[in-house]
Amino acid sequence: MEITSATTAGKANYVKGLDDEEAEEQKAQQPAEEENAVQEAEPDKVTLTQDNTYDEATVEEKVNNYIRNFLANPKLTDAARTALQTYLNDFDAAAFIKSYGPFESVRDISAAMYAVTAGMIKYQEEE
């Protein structure tokens, strides 16, 4: 019986164990690298910058649509209709953006318009 063979077998198992650990580490790193590559290649992800904010013409169009939706309601009171129409006629997109913006989505514009027009909108009571 040789002791060297047992030592050699022990070394072989030890080295094999190291190789298995290294293989597992490489497998663990590989999916992370693939995920990073996928994230870099995804065109659907949008990073908003100052350039992605709405300009005055777009804000004016969205505000116009927002108010026109309320004006189309037949249950709106005459006073509310007049107040909304006056606001629309006097609307200044630059001042609106300065006060409530910059706007990165239509939702942001709608939220600001709700804040501005909440006191103006009154409906006729049903009889």
DSSP file (Angstrom, degrees, kcal/mol; ACC not computed):
  #  RESIDUE AA STRUCTURE BP1 BP2  ACC     N-H-->O    O-->H-N    N-H-->O    O-->H-N    TCO  KAPPA ALPHA  PHI   PSI    X-CA   Y-CA   Z-CA
    1    1 A M              0   0    0      0, 0.0     2,-0.5     0, 0.0     3,-0.1   0.000 360.0 360.0 360.0 126.6    0.0    0.0    0.0
    2    2 A E     >  -     0   0    0      1,-0.1     4,-0.8     2,-0.0     3,-0.1  -0.824 360.0-156.5-103.2 136.2    1.5    3.3   -1.1
    3    3 A I  H  > S+     0   0    0     -2,-0.5     4,-2.4     1,-0.2     5,-0.2   0.817  91.5  65.8 -76.3 -31.9    0.8    6.5    0.8
    4    4 A T  H  > S+     0   0    0      1,-0.2     4,-3.1     2,-0.2    -1,-0.2   0.853  96.8  55.0 -61.0 -34.7    1.5    8.6   -2.3
    5    5 A S  H  > S+     0   0    0      2,-0.2     4,-2.6     1,-0.2    -1,-0.2   0.893 108.6  47.5 -68.5 -36.4   -1.5    7.2   -4.1
    6    6 A A  H  X S+     0   0    0     -4,-0.8     4,-2.5     2,-0.2    -2,-0.2   0.907 114.6  46.8 -67.8 -39.7   -3.8    8.2   -1.3
    7    7 A T  H  X S+     0   0    0     -4,-2.4     4,-2.7     2,-0.2    -2,-0.2   0.901 112.8  49.7 -66.7 -40.5   -2.2   11.6   -1.3
    8    8 A T  H  X S+     0   0    0     -4,-3.1     4,-2.5    -5,-0.2    -2,-0.2   0.910 111.8  48.1 -64.9 -41.5   -2.4   11.8   -5.0
    9    9 A A  H  X S+     0   0    0     -4,-2.6     4,-2.4     2,-0.2    -2,-0.2   0.900 111.9  50.1 -65.9 -39.7   -6.1   10.8   -4.9
   10   10 A G  H  X S+     0   0    0     -4,-2.5     4,-2.4     2,-0.2    -2,-0.2   0.912 112.0  47.3 -64.1 -42.4   -6.7   13.4   -2.2
   11   11 A K  H  X S+     0   0    0     -4,-2.7     4,-3.2     2,-0.2     5,-0.3   0.906 110.7  52.5 -63.8 -41.0   -5.0   16.1   -4.2
   12   12 A A  H  X S+     0   0    0     -4,-2.5     4,-2.6     1,-0.2    -2,-0.2   0.922 111.6  45.4 -62.3 -43.9   -6.9   15.1   -7.3
   13   13 A N  H  X S+     0   0    0     -4,-2.4     4,-2.2     2,-0.2    -1,-0.2   0.893 114.1  49.9 -65.8 -38.9  -10.2   15.4   -5.4
   14   14 A Y  H  X S+     0   0    0     -4,-2.4     4,-1.9     2,-0.2    -2,-0.2   0.934 113.5  44.6 -64.6 -46.3   -9.1   18.7   -3.9
   15   15 A V  H  X S+     0   0    0     -4,-3.2     4,-2.5     1,-0.2    -2,-0.2   0.899 112.1  53.0 -64.3 -40.8   -8.1   20.1   -7.3
   16   16 A K  H  X S+     0   0    0     -4,-2.6     4,-2.2    -5,-0.3    -1,-0.2   0.889 107.0  52.9 -61.6 -38.3  -11.4   18.7   -8.8
   17   17 A G  H  X S+     0   0    0     -4,-2.2     4,-2.0     2,-0.2    -1,-0.2   0.884 108.9  49.2 -63.5 -39.3  -13.3   20.5   -6.0
   18   18 A L  H  X S+     0   0    0     -4,-1.9     4,-2.5     2,-0.2    -2,-0.2   0.904 109.4  51.9 -65.5 -41.2  -11.5   23.8   -6.9
   19   19 A D  H  X S+     0   0    0     -4,-2.5     4,-2.2     1,-0.2    -2,-0.2   0.897 108.8  50.8 -62.6 -39.2  -12.3   23.3  -10.6
   20   20 A D  H  X S+     0   0    0     -4,-2.2     4,-2.2     2,-0.2    -1,-0.2   0.905 110.4  49.2 -64.2 -41.8  -16.0   22.7   -9.7
   21   21 A E  H  X S+     0   0    0     -4,-2.0     4,-2.4     2,-0.2    -2,-0.2   0.912 111.2  49.3 -64.2 -42.7  -16.1   26.0   -7.7
   22   22 A E  H  X S+     0   0    0     -4,-2.5     4,-2.3     1,-0.2    -1,-0.2   0.896 110.2  51.2 -63.5 -39.6  -14.5   27.9  -10.5
   23   23 A A  H  X S+     0   0    0     -4,-2.2     4,-2.2     2,-0.2    -1,-0.2   0.904 110.1  49.5 -64.2 -41.2  -17.0   26.5  -12.9
   24   24 A E  H  X S+     0   0    0     -4,-2.2     4,-2.2     2,-0.2    -2,-0.2   0.903 110.4  50.4 -64.3 -41.0  -19.9   27.5  -10.7
   25   25 A E  H  X S+     0   0    0     -4,-2.4     4,-2.0     1,-0.2    -2,-0.2   0.903 110.3  49.6 -63.3 -41.0  -18.4   31.1  -10.3
   26   26 A Q  H  X S+     0   0    0     -4,-2.3     4,-2.0     1,-0.2    -1,-0.2   0.898 110.6  50.0 -65.6 -39.2  -18.1   31.4  -14.1
   27   27 A K  H  < S+     0   0    0     -4,-2.2    -1,-0.2     1,-0.2    -2,-0.2   0.883 110.5  50.6 -64.9 -37.5  -21.7   30.2  -14.5
   28   28 A A  H  X S+     0   0    0     -4,-2.2     4,-0.8     1,-0.2    -2,-0.2   0.864 113.0  45.6 -68.6 -35.3  -22.9   32.7  -12.0
   29   29 A Q  H  X S+     0   0    0     -4,-2.0     4,-2.1     1,-0.2    -2,-0.2   0.825 102.5  66.2 -76.9 -32.0  -21.0   35.6  -13.7
   30   30 A Q  H  X S+     0   0    0     -4,-2.0     4,-2.3     1,-0.2    -2,-0.2   0.916  99.8  47.3 -61.3 -48.0  -22.2   34.6  -17.2
   31   31 A P  H  > S+     0   0    0      0, 0.0     4,-2.7     0, 0.0    -1,-0.2   0.892 111.0  53.7 -61.7 -36.6  -25.9   35.4  -16.7
   32   32 A A  H  X S+     0   0    0     -4,-0.8     4,-2.1     1,-0.2    -2,-0.2   0.914 109.6  47.5 -62.9 -41.3  -25.0   38.7  -15.1
   33   33 A E  H  X S+     0   0    0     -4,-2.1     4,-2.1     1,-0.2    -1,-0.2   0.897 112.0  50.2 -65.3 -39.6  -23.0   39.6  -18.1
   34   34 A E  H  X S+     0   0    0     -4,-2.3     4,-2.3     2,-0.2    -2,-0.2   0.893 108.9  52.0 -65.7 -39.2  -25.8   38.6  -20.4
   35   35 A E  H  X S+     0   0    0     -4,-2.7     4,-2.8     2,-0.2    -2,-0.2   0.915 109.4  49.8 -62.7 -42.9  -28.3   40.7  -18.5
   36   36 A N  H  X S+     0   0    0     -4,-2.1     4,-2.2     1,-0.2    -1,-0.2   0.908 110.6  49.9 -62.0 -41.3  -26.1   43.7  -18.8
   37   37 A A  H  X S+     0   0    0     -4,-2.1     4,-1.4     2,-0.2    -1,-0.2   0.899 112.1  47.9 -64.1 -39.8  -25.7   43.1  -22.5
   38   38 A V  H  X S+     0   0    0     -4,-2.3     4,-0.9     2,-0.2    -2,-0.2   0.917 110.7  51.0 -66.7 -43.0  -29.5   42.8  -22.8
   39   39 A Q  H  < S+     0   0    0     -4,-2.8     3,-0.5     1,-0.2    -2,-0.2   0.886 110.5  48.9 -63.1 -38.3  -30.1   46.0  -20.8
   40   40 A E  H  < S+     0   0    0     -4,-2.2    -1,-0.2     1,-0.2    -2,-0.2   0.810 113.7  47.1 -70.0 -28.8  -27.7   48.0  -22.9
   41   41 A A  H  < S+     0   0    0     -4,-1.4    -1,-0.2    -5,-0.2    -2,-0.2   0.531  82.7 109.6 -92.0  -6.7  -29.3   46.7  -26.1
   42   42 A E    ><  -     0   0    0     -4,-0.9     3,-0.5    -3,-0.5    -4,-0.0  -0.588  43.8-173.6 -76.4 114.5  -33.0   47.3  -25.1
   43   43 A P  T 3  S+     0   0    0      0, 0.0    -1,-0.2     0, 0.0    -4,-0.0   0.635  75.4  73.2 -80.3 -12.4  -34.3   50.2  -27.2
   44   44 A D  T 3  S+     0   0    0      2,-0.1     2,-0.4     0, 0.0    -2,-0.1   0.736  75.7  90.5 -74.3 -22.3  -37.6   50.3  -25.2
   45   45 A K    <   -     0   0    0     -3,-0.5     2,-0.5    -6,-0.1     0, 0.0  -0.607  63.5-163.1 -78.8 130.8  -36.0   51.8  -22.1
   46   46 A V        -     0   0    0     -2,-0.4     2,-0.6     2,-0.0    -2,-0.1  -0.956  10.8-155.8-119.1 128.5  -36.1   55.6  -22.2
   47   47 A T        -     0   0    0     -2,-0.5     2,-0.3     0, 0.0     5,-0.0  -0.913  22.2-136.2-101.8 119.1  -34.0   57.8  -20.1
   48   48 A L        +     0   0    0     -2,-0.6     2,-0.2     3,-0.1    56,-0.0  -0.570  30.4 169.1 -79.8 132.9  -35.6   61.2  -19.6
   49   49 A T    >   -     0   0    0     -2,-0.3     3,-1.7    55,-0.0     4,-0.1  -0.726  55.3 -85.5-127.1-179.4  -33.5   64.2  -20.0
   50   50 A Q  G >  S+     0   0    0      1,-0.3     3,-1.1    -2,-0.2    -2,-0.0   0.791 126.1  62.6 -59.8 -27.1  -34.2   67.9  -20.3
   51   51 A D  G 3  S+     0   0    0      1,-0.2    -1,-0.3     0, 0.0    -3,-0.1   0.696  93.7  63.2 -72.2 -18.4  -34.6   67.4  -24.0
   52   52 A N  G <  S+     0   0    0     -3,-1.7    -1,-0.2     2,-0.1     2,-0.2   0.294  79.3 108.7 -91.3  10.0  -37.6   65.0  -23.5
   53   53 A T  S <  S-     0   0    0     -3,-1.1    51,-0.2    -4,-0.1     2,-0.2  -0.532  78.9 -97.5 -85.7 155.9  -39.8   67.7  -21.9
   54   54 A Y        -     0   0    0     49,-2.7    49,-0.3    -2,-0.2    -1,-0.1  -0.453  36.1-134.0 -73.8 141.7  -42.8   69.0  -23.7
   55   55 A D     >  -     0   0    0     -2,-0.2     4,-2.4    47,-0.1     5,-0.2  -0.325  31.0 -93.6 -87.6 176.4  -42.4   72.3  -25.5
   56   56 A E  H  > S+     0   0    0      1,-0.2     4,-2.7     2,-0.2     5,-0.2   0.877 122.3  52.4 -60.2 -41.7  -44.8   75.3  -25.4
   57   57 A A  H  > S+     0   0    0      1,-0.2     4,-2.0     2,-0.2    -1,-0.2   0.910 112.1  45.4 -64.3 -41.6  -46.8   74.3  -28.5
   58   58 A T  H  > S+     0   0    0      2,-0.2     4,-2.4     1,-0.2    -1,-0.2   0.909 113.3  49.6 -68.3 -41.9  -47.4   70.7  -27.2
   59   59 A V  H  X S+     0   0    0     -4,-2.4     4,-2.6     1,-0.2     5,-0.2   0.918 110.5  50.9 -62.7 -42.9  -48.4   72.0  -23.8
   60   60 A E  H  X S+     0   0    0     -4,-2.7     4,-2.3    -5,-0.2    -1,-0.2   0.901 110.6  49.1 -62.1 -40.5  -50.8   74.5  -25.3
   61   61 A E  H  X S+     0   0    0     -4,-2.0     4,-2.3     2,-0.2    -2,-0.2   0.921 112.4  47.3 -64.5 -44.2  -52.4   71.7  -27.4
   62   62 A K  H  X S+     0   0    0     -4,-2.4     4,-2.3     2,-0.2    -2,-0.2   0.891 113.1  48.4 -66.4 -39.8  -52.8   69.4  -24.4
   63   63 A V  H  X S+     0   0    0     -4,-2.6     4,-2.5     2,-0.2     5,-0.3   0.910 110.0  52.6 -65.6 -42.3  -54.3   72.2  -22.2
   64   64 A N  H  X S+     0   0    0     -4,-2.3     4,-2.4    -5,-0.2    -2,-0.2   0.924 111.7  45.7 -58.9 -46.0  -56.6   73.1  -25.0
   65   65 A N  H  X S+     0   0    0     -4,-2.3     4,-1.9     2,-0.2    -1,-0.2   0.896 110.7  54.2 -64.5 -40.4  -57.8   69.5  -25.3
   66   66 A Y  H  X S+     0   0    0     -4,-2.3     4,-1.0     1,-0.2    -2,-0.2   0.933 113.6  40.5 -60.0 -48.2  -58.1   69.2  -21.5
   67   67 A I  H  X S+     0   0    0     -4,-2.5     4,-2.4     1,-0.2     3,-0.4   0.893 110.8  57.0 -70.9 -39.6  -60.4   72.2  -21.2
   68   68 A R  H  X S+     0   0    0     -4,-2.4     4,-1.5    -5,-0.3    -1,-0.2   0.844 100.9  59.2 -61.6 -32.9  -62.4   71.4  -24.3
   69   69 A N  H  < S+     0   0    0     -4,-1.9     4,-0.3     1,-0.2    -1,-0.2   0.900 109.7  42.9 -62.1 -39.4  -63.3   68.0  -22.8
   70   70 A F  H >< S+     0   0    0     -4,-1.0     3,-1.5    -3,-0.4    -2,-0.2   0.894 110.3  55.6 -71.8 -40.2  -64.9   69.9  -19.8
   71   71 A L  H 3< S+     0   0    0     -4,-2.4    -1,-0.2     1,-0.3    -2,-0.2   0.772  99.6  62.2 -64.8 -24.6  -66.6   72.4  -22.1
   72   72 A A  T 3< S+     0   0    0     -4,-1.5    -1,-0.3    -5,-0.2    -2,-0.2   0.637  79.6 100.8 -75.0 -14.1  -68.2   69.5  -24.0
   73   73 A N    X   -     0   0    0     -3,-1.5     3,-1.4    -4,-0.3    -3,-0.0  -0.617  63.7-154.3 -75.7 120.6  -70.1   68.4  -20.9
   74   74 A P  T 3  S+     0   0    0      0, 0.0    -1,-0.2     0, 0.0    -3,-0.0   0.681  89.8  63.4 -70.5 -16.3  -73.7   69.7  -21.0
   75   75 A K  T 3  S+     0   0    0     48,-0.1    49,-3.8     2,-0.0     2,-0.2   0.407  74.8 115.4 -89.0   3.5  -74.0   69.7  -17.2
   76   76 A L  B <  S-A  123   0A   0     -3,-1.4    47,-0.2    47,-0.3    45,-0.1  -0.532  71.9-115.1 -72.2 136.1  -71.3   72.3  -16.8
   77   77 A T     >  -     0   0    0     45,-2.5     4,-2.5    -2,-0.2     5,-0.2  -0.279  19.2-116.7 -69.0 158.9  -72.7   75.5  -15.3
   78   78 A D  H  > S+     0   0    0      1,-0.2     4,-2.4     2,-0.2     5,-0.2   0.882 116.1  52.6 -63.9 -38.4  -72.6   78.7  -17.3
   79   79 A A  H  > S+     0   0    0      2,-0.2     4,-2.4     1,-0.2    -1,-0.2   0.909 111.4  46.2 -64.1 -42.0  -70.3   80.4  -14.9
   80   80 A A  H  > S+     0   0    0      2,-0.2     4,-2.6     1,-0.2     5,-0.2   0.898 111.7  51.7 -66.6 -40.6  -67.9   77.4  -15.1
   81   81 A R  H  X S+     0   0    0     -4,-2.5     4,-2.3     1,-0.2    -2,-0.2   0.915 112.1  46.3 -61.3 -43.5  -68.1   77.4  -18.8
   82   82 A T  H  X S+     0   0    0     -4,-2.4     4,-2.5     2,-0.2    -2,-0.2   0.909 112.6  49.8 -66.0 -43.1  -67.3   81.1  -19.0
   83   83 A A  H  X S+     0   0    0     -4,-2.4     4,-2.3     2,-0.2    -2,-0.2   0.912 113.4  45.8 -64.0 -42.7  -64.4   80.8  -16.5
   84   84 A L  H  X S+     0   0    0     -4,-2.6     4,-2.4     2,-0.2    -1,-0.2   0.905 113.1  49.3 -66.9 -41.1  -62.9   77.9  -18.4
   85   85 A Q  H  X S+     0   0    0     -4,-2.3     4,-2.4    -5,-0.2    -2,-0.2   0.902 111.9  49.0 -65.6 -40.2  -63.3   79.6  -21.8
   86   86 A T  H  X S+     0   0    0     -4,-2.5     4,-2.2     2,-0.2    -2,-0.2   0.918 111.0  50.0 -63.8 -43.8  -61.7   82.8  -20.4
   87   87 A Y  H  < S+     0   0    0     -4,-2.3     4,-0.4     1,-0.2    -2,-0.2   0.916 111.7  48.8 -60.5 -42.5  -58.8   80.8  -19.0
   88   88 A L  H >< S+     0   0    0     -4,-2.4     3,-0.8     1,-0.2    -2,-0.2   0.900 111.2  49.2 -64.7 -41.5  -58.3   79.1  -22.3
   89   89 A N  H 3< S+     0   0    0     -4,-2.4    -1,-0.2     1,-0.2    -2,-0.2   0.855 117.8  40.2 -66.4 -34.3  -58.4   82.4  -24.2
   90   90 A D  T 3< S+     0   0    0     -4,-2.2    -1,-0.2    -5,-0.2    -2,-0.2   0.320  85.1 137.4 -96.0   7.4  -55.8   84.0  -21.8
   91   91 A F    <   -     0   0    0     -3,-0.8     2,-0.5    -4,-0.4    -3,-0.1  -0.313  34.9-166.1 -64.5 132.2  -53.6   80.9  -21.5
   92   92 A D     >  -     0   0    0      1,-0.1     4,-2.3    -2,-0.1     5,-0.2  -0.948   5.0-164.9-119.8 107.6  -49.9   81.5  -21.7
   93   93 A A  H  > S+     0   0    0     -2,-0.5     4,-2.7     1,-0.2     5,-0.2   0.878  87.3  53.8 -62.2 -40.3  -47.9   78.3  -22.2
   94   94 A A  H  > S+     0   0    0      1,-0.2     4,-2.2     2,-0.2    -1,-0.2   0.920 111.7  44.2 -62.5 -44.7  -44.6   79.8  -21.2
   95   95 A A  H  > S+     0   0    0      2,-0.2     4,-2.3     1,-0.2    -1,-0.2   0.882 113.0  52.7 -67.0 -38.0  -45.9   81.0  -17.9
   96   96 A F  H  X S+     0   0    0     -4,-2.3     4,-2.8     2,-0.2     5,-0.4   0.924 111.1  45.8 -63.5 -45.1  -47.7   77.7  -17.3
   97   97 A I  H  X S+     0   0    0     -4,-2.7     4,-2.2     1,-0.2    -2,-0.2   0.894 112.6  51.4 -64.3 -40.2  -44.5   75.7  -17.9
   98   98 A K  H  < S+     0   0    0     -4,-2.2    -1,-0.2    -5,-0.2    -2,-0.2   0.887 116.9  39.8 -64.7 -38.2  -42.5   78.1  -15.7
   99   99 A S  H  < S+     0   0    0     -4,-2.3    -2,-0.2    -5,-0.1    -1,-0.2   0.893 136.3  12.1 -77.7 -41.7  -45.1   77.7  -12.9
  100  100 A Y  H  < S+     0   0    0     -4,-2.8    -3,-0.2    -5,-0.2    -2,-0.2   0.531 110.5  99.9-117.6 -10.4  -45.9   74.0  -13.1
  101  101 A G     <  +     0   0    0     -4,-2.2     2,-0.1    -5,-0.4    -4,-0.0  -0.090  22.4 110.7 -98.2-166.5  -43.3   72.4  -15.4
  102  102 A P        -     0   0    0      0, 0.0     2,-0.5     0, 0.0   -47,-0.1   0.507  61.5-152.6 -74.8 153.7  -41.2   71.1  -16.9
  103  103 A F        +     0   0    0    -49,-0.3   -49,-2.7    -2,-0.1    -2,-0.1  -0.854  24.9 174.7-104.6 127.4  -43.6   68.4  -18.1
  104  104 A E  S    S+     0   0    0     -2,-0.5     2,-0.3   -51,-0.2    -1,-0.1   0.473  70.7  19.7-106.6  -6.5  -42.3   65.0  -19.1
  105  105 A S  S  > S-     0   0    0      1,-0.1     4,-1.3   -51,-0.0     3,-0.2  -0.975  76.9-109.6-154.7 165.1  -45.6   63.3  -19.7
  106  106 A V  H  > S+     0   0    0     -2,-0.3     4,-2.8     1,-0.2     5,-0.2   0.826 117.6  63.1 -66.3 -31.6  -49.3   64.2  -20.5
  107  107 A R  H  > S+     0   0    0      1,-0.2     4,-2.3     2,-0.2    -1,-0.2   0.893 100.4  51.9 -60.0 -40.0  -50.0   63.0  -16.9
  108  108 A D  H  > S+     0   0    0     -3,-0.2     4,-1.9     2,-0.2    -1,-0.2   0.903 110.9  47.5 -63.2 -41.2  -47.9   65.8  -15.6
  109  109 A I  H  X S+     0   0    0     -4,-1.3     4,-2.6     2,-0.2    -2,-0.2   0.917 111.6  50.3 -66.2 -43.7  -49.8   68.3  -17.7
  110  110 A S  H  X S+     0   0    0     -4,-2.8     4,-2.4     1,-0.2    -2,-0.2   0.892 109.1  51.5 -62.7 -39.9  -53.2   66.9  -16.6
  111  111 A A  H  X S+     0   0    0     -4,-2.3     4,-1.9     2,-0.2    -1,-0.2   0.909 111.9  46.6 -64.0 -41.7  -52.2   67.0  -12.9
  112  112 A A  H  X S+     0   0    0     -4,-1.9     4,-1.9     2,-0.2    -2,-0.2   0.900 112.3  50.4 -66.8 -40.4  -51.2   70.7  -13.3
  113  113 A M  H  X S+     0   0    0     -4,-2.6     4,-2.9     1,-0.2    -2,-0.2   0.873 107.6  53.6 -66.5 -36.1  -54.4   71.5  -15.1
  114  114 A Y  H  X S+     0   0    0     -4,-2.4     4,-1.5     1,-0.2    -1,-0.2   0.922 108.5  50.0 -62.3 -42.5  -56.4   69.8  -12.4
  115  115 A A  H  < S+     0   0    0     -4,-1.9     4,-0.3     1,-0.2    -2,-0.2   0.884 115.8  42.9 -62.6 -38.5  -54.7   72.0   -9.8
  116  116 A V  H  < S+     0   0    0     -4,-1.9     3,-0.3     1,-0.2    -2,-0.2   0.902 122.8  34.4 -74.9 -42.2  -55.5   75.1  -11.9
  117  117 A T  H >X S+     0   0    0     -4,-2.9     4,-1.5     1,-0.2     3,-1.0   0.457  85.3  99.2 -98.6  -1.0  -59.1   74.3  -12.9
  118  118 A A  T 3< S+     0   0    0     -4,-1.5    -1,-0.2     1,-0.3    -2,-0.1   0.863  89.3  44.1 -56.4 -38.2  -60.3   72.5   -9.8
  119  119 A G  T 34 S+     0   0    0     -3,-0.3    -1,-0.3    -4,-0.3    -2,-0.1   0.674 110.9  55.7 -80.2 -16.9  -62.1   75.6   -8.4
  120  120 A M  T <4 S+     0   0    0     -3,-1.0     2,-0.6    -4,-0.1    -2,-0.2   0.779  85.6  88.6 -85.1 -28.5  -63.5   76.6  -11.8
  121  121 A I     <  +     0   0    0     -4,-1.5     2,-0.4    -3,-0.1    -1,-0.0  -0.622  48.7 160.1 -86.0 115.9  -65.4   73.4  -12.6
  122  122 A K        -     0   0    0     -2,-0.6   -45,-2.5   -45,-0.2     2,-0.3  -0.997  22.8-150.5-133.6 137.3  -69.0   73.3  -11.3
  123  123 A Y  B     -A   76   0A   0     -2,-0.4   -47,-0.3   -47,-0.2     2,-0.2  -0.811  24.8-105.9-109.8 149.7  -71.8   71.1  -12.5
  124  124 A Q        -     0   0    0    -49,-3.8     2,-0.2    -2,-0.3    -1,-0.0  -0.461  40.6-114.7 -67.2 139.9  -75.5   71.8  -12.5
  125  125 A E        -     0   0    0     -2,-0.2     2,-0.2     1,-0.1    -1,-0.1  -0.566  30.3-112.0 -77.9 141.5  -77.3   69.8   -9.9
  126  126 A E              0   0    0     -2,-0.2    -1,-0.1     1,-0.1    -3,-0.0  -0.513 360.0 360.0 -74.2 139.3  -79.7   67.2  -11.2
  127  127 A E              0   0    0     -2,-0.2    -1,-0.1    -3,-0.0    -2,-0.0   0.417 360.0 360.0 -95.6 360.0  -83.3   67.9  -10.5
